[in-house]
Amino acid sequence: MKKNKNVSASIIVHEIGDCLKRTLQWCTEHFEEVNLVDSGQSRDNTTEIVNQFKDYINVYTRPFDNFQNQVNFILEKSTKPWICGIDGDEVIYSPWSMDQVVKLLEKEGKTTACFDRINFQKDIYHKQPVRSDYQYRLFKSSKRATGQMHDLYDMSVERCMLIPKVLILHWGHIRSRDRLIEKTQIYKKFINIDNADGEMIKKHDDWFAQRNVEWDANAIKLVDSKLIQYVEKWDAIR
């Protein structure tokens, strides 16, 4: 498999050990350069999983203070002209390499690519209802975060292009309702949460947990057999 030469993968991780091996294996198969920052504060096996890949990726440790600083820290480590931002519970399904997507962006004079995302919470056959969950994940390496959480990047200054056939596959790594509520409390500390979710999170401690339960109750059909096989392949990696 030919690895991306002009795009590096950037990852920040904290307490995501149950999904991280899948993501790191995918990244090492697809990118020449993978840069990861670990908070070093996880209570699970995150750091142990990271250490299993330290011969294949660039690992940095920085205590987590906020999303903006953590993201910018790892973005600065890239030596490639473009960066693909990956969460520790994601892989990407694409008929093209990220290098090929970059060629299209450059041809069209774009600075950022937008991908849709499928969210899996528990069993891989129970997925988020059909609705867009667009993510800005491929951008020039000069890009820096200016906000927090879901508003990390100021997209008003970008020339963005949606790439419909590229999908982010997102395994929701938090299975426990108590842990979901705990995460909600963390989210409520940030003021720049997106408008769609922000007010609900601020008002209701268990709303984030309830939303994920509702996702599990709705199944979508993946009519693309290659996509189904791809999901099953990567879901098997724990």
C-alpha positions in Angstrom: 0.0 0.0 0.0 1.4 3.4 -1.0 1.5 5.8 1.9 0.7 9.5 1.8 3.8 11.5 1.3 2.4 15.1 1.3 0.0 14.7 4.1 0.8 14.0 7.8 -1.7 12.6 10.3 -2.2 14.5 13.6 -3.8 13.0 16.6 -4.4 14.1 20.2 -5.3 11.3 22.7 -6.7 11.0 26.2 -8.5 8.1 27.7 -9.3 6.4 24.5 -7.5 3.1 24.8 -10.4 0.9 23.7 -10.4 2.3 20.2 -6.9 3.7 19.8 -5.1 0.6 18.4 -7.5 0.6 15.4 -6.8 4.2 14.7 -3.0 4.0 15.0 -2.8 0.8 12.9 -4.9 2.6 10.2 -2.7 5.7 10.3 0.6 3.8 10.1 -0.7 2.0 7.1 -1.7 5.2 5.3 0.8 7.9 6.2 4.5 8.3 6.1 4.3 10.7 9.0 2.1 10.3 12.0 2.3 12.8 14.9 0.6 12.1 18.2 0.4 14.0 21.5 -0.6 12.1 24.6 -1.8 13.9 27.6 0.0 11.4 29.9 -3.0 11.7 32.2 -5.2 8.9 31.1 -6.6 6.5 33.7 -7.0 3.7 31.1 -4.5 1.9 28.8 -4.1 4.8 26.3 -0.4 5.4 27.0 0.3 1.7 26.8 -1.3 1.5 23.4 0.6 4.5 22.2 3.9 2.9 23.3 3.2 -0.1 21.2 3.4 2.2 18.1 6.3 4.5 19.2 8.7 2.9 16.7 6.3 3.9 13.8 4.9 7.3 14.9 6.2 10.5 16.5 5.0 10.6 20.1 4.9 13.7 22.2 3.6 14.1 25.8 1.9 17.3 26.9 -0.6 17.6 29.8 -4.0 18.6 28.5 -5.1 22.2 29.4 -7.5 22.9 26.5 -8.3 21.7 23.0 -6.9 24.7 21.2 -3.5 24.5 22.8 -3.3 20.7 22.5 -4.3 20.7 18.8 -1.9 23.6 17.9 1.0 21.8 19.7 0.7 18.7 17.5 -0.1 20.7 14.3 3.3 22.4 14.7 5.1 19.1 14.6 4.1 18.4 11.0 6.8 18.5 8.3 4.3 18.0 5.4 2.5 20.7 3.5 -0.9 19.3 4.4 -2.4 17.7 7.6 -5.2 15.2 8.2 -6.6 15.5 11.7 -7.8 12.2 13.1 -9.4 11.5 16.4 -8.3 8.5 18.4 -11.5 6.6 17.7 -11.7 7.1 13.9 -10.5 5.8 10.6 -11.2 7.1 7.1 -12.9 5.3 4.2 -11.9 6.7 0.9 -11.6 5.6 -2.8 -8.6 7.9 -3.0 -5.4 8.6 -1.0 -5.2 11.8 0.9 -2.4 12.8 -1.5 -4.9 12.5 -4.4 -7.5 14.5 -2.5 -4.9 17.2 -2.0 -4.1 17.3 -5.7 -7.8 18.0 -6.3 -7.9 20.8 -3.7 -4.9 22.4 -5.2 -6.3 22.2 -8.7 -9.5 23.9 -7.5 -7.7 26.5 -5.3 -9.1 25.1 -2.1 -7.5 25.2 1.4 -9.6 22.7 3.3 -11.5 19.4 2.6 -14.7 18.5 4.4 -15.7 14.9 5.0 -19.0 13.4 6.2 -18.8 11.1 9.3 -20.7 7.9 10.3 -20.9 7.5 14.1 -21.0 4.1 15.7 -21.8 3.9 19.3 -22.0 0.2 20.2 -22.6 -2.7 17.8 -21.4 -1.7 14.3 -24.8 -2.5 12.9 -26.5 0.2 15.0 -25.5 3.6 13.6 -26.4 7.2 13.7 -29.6 8.2 11.8 -28.9 9.5 8.3 -27.9 13.1 8.8 -24.8 15.0 7.9 -22.0 15.2 10.4 -19.5 17.2 8.3 -15.9 17.5 9.6 -13.1 19.7 8.4 -10.1 17.4 8.7 -7.8 17.9 5.8 -6.1 21.3 5.6 -2.8 23.1 4.9 -0.2 22.7 7.5 -0.1 26.4 8.2 -3.6 26.1 9.7 -4.0 26.7 13.5 -6.9 26.3 15.9 -8.4 29.6 17.1 -11.3 28.3 19.1 -12.4 25.4 21.3 -14.1 22.0 20.9 -16.3 21.9 17.7 -15.3 25.4 16.7 -11.6 24.9 16.6 -11.1 26.4 13.2 -12.3 29.7 11.7 -13.8 28.4 8.5 -14.9 31.8 7.3 -11.3 32.4 6.0 -11.1 29.0 4.3 -11.9 27.9 0.8 -13.5 24.6 1.5 -14.5 21.7 -0.7 -16.8 18.8 0.3 -15.5 15.4 -0.8 -18.7 13.3 -0.8 -17.1 9.8 -1.2 -14.7 10.2 1.7 -16.2 9.1 5.0 -14.9 9.3 8.5 -15.8 6.2 10.5 -16.2 7.1 14.1 -16.4 4.5 16.9 -17.9 6.2 19.9 -15.4 5.0 22.5 -17.5 5.8 25.6 -19.9 2.9 26.3 -20.8 3.8 30.0 -23.7 6.1 30.7 -21.9 7.4 33.8 -18.8 8.1 31.7 -20.9 9.9 29.2 -22.4 12.2 31.9 -18.9 12.8 33.2 -17.8 13.8 29.7 -20.8 16.2 29.5 -19.5 17.9 32.6 -16.2 18.4 30.9 -17.8 19.8 27.8 -19.8 22.3 29.8 -16.6 24.0 30.8 -16.1 25.2 27.2 -18.2 28.1 25.8 -17.6 27.5 22.1 -19.6 24.4 21.8 -21.5 24.3 18.5 -25.0 25.8 18.5 -26.8 22.6 17.7 -25.6 20.8 20.9 -24.3 23.6 23.1 -27.5 24.8 24.8 -28.7 21.2 25.5 -25.4 20.2 27.0 -25.4 23.3 29.2 -29.0 22.7 30.5 -29.1 19.0 30.9 -26.4 16.9 32.5 -27.6 13.7 31.0 -28.5 15.0 27.5 -25.2 13.9 26.0 -25.8 10.4 27.3 -29.4 10.3 26.1 -28.4 11.5 22.6 -26.0 8.6 22.2 -28.7 6.1 23.4 -31.0 7.5 20.7 -28.2 7.0 18.1 -28.1 3.3 19.0 -31.8 2.9 18.4 -31.6 4.0 14.7 -30.0 1.8 12.1 -28.9 2.9 8.7 -28.3 0.7 5.6 -24.9 0.7 4.1 -25.6 -0.2 0.5 -21.9 -0.1 -0.5 -20.6 -3.6 0.0 -17.0 -2.4 0.0 -17.8 0.0 2.8 -19.5 -2.8 4.8 -16.4 -5.0 4.4 -14.2 -2.0 5.4 -16.2 -1.3 8.5 -16.1 -5.0 9.6 -12.4 -5.2 8.9 -11.5 -2.3 11.2 -14.1 -3.0 13.8 -12.4 -6.4 14.4 -9.3 -4.6 15.6 -9.5 -3.9 19.3 
